[in-house]
Amino acid sequence: MKNLKPLLIEIAWLIGCVAFTIIIGILFFGKAIFERDIDINLHDTYFVIANQHFFICFFIVFSFTFYFIKENRHAFNRKLPLGIFLILGFGFNVLLFRTGPIATFFNPWKSGWTVYPPLSVKAEPTEVNAITGFAPTIFTPLNALLVVQILVMALMLHAVYKYGKSKKMISGI
């Protein structure tokens, strides 16, 4: 029974993360998040995202954050929570990588946008002028996702470094 205690504690933490994710999902989206798909209309593209994908994404983000805070107190010297933290970090990076194509639609400085009037109006389409300069090259949604990915990887490397350092101190090397 003594060997099962750490496993049961981590299962309880994961169940707590699931409960927190459900509560936050209900607070932000209401009970509709569990009944139907979420529709997002961006420019001329229509995204339909299944509700379980929202749940999985929120779960990964919240669990990664909770495990980082929880294990930072213990200096990442426990093997099972560190493994869970690294798996969540890997999932978070995959999630950010897969979000990249969607993030391109949120770029306000994207050049070449054309605003088309409704078909009932007999007018010519107008070009939207792209902003030129420093801001469009640095502050894009894809660059923001890249910065978050680098931050997540840095936190994972920090955790592994702390784990190795704590094991080195225990063994006396």
Secondary structure as UniProt FT lines:
FT   TURN            2..3
FT   HELIX           4..29
FT   HELIX           30..34
FT   STRAND          38..42
FT   TURN            43..44
FT   STRAND          45..49
FT   HELIX           51..73
FT   TURN            74..76
FT   HELIX           79..103
FT   HELIX           104..106
FT   TURN            108..109
FT   TURN            111..112
FT   STRAND          114..115
FT   TURN            119..120
FT   STRAND          126..127
FT   HELIX           134..138
FT   HELIX           141..171
//
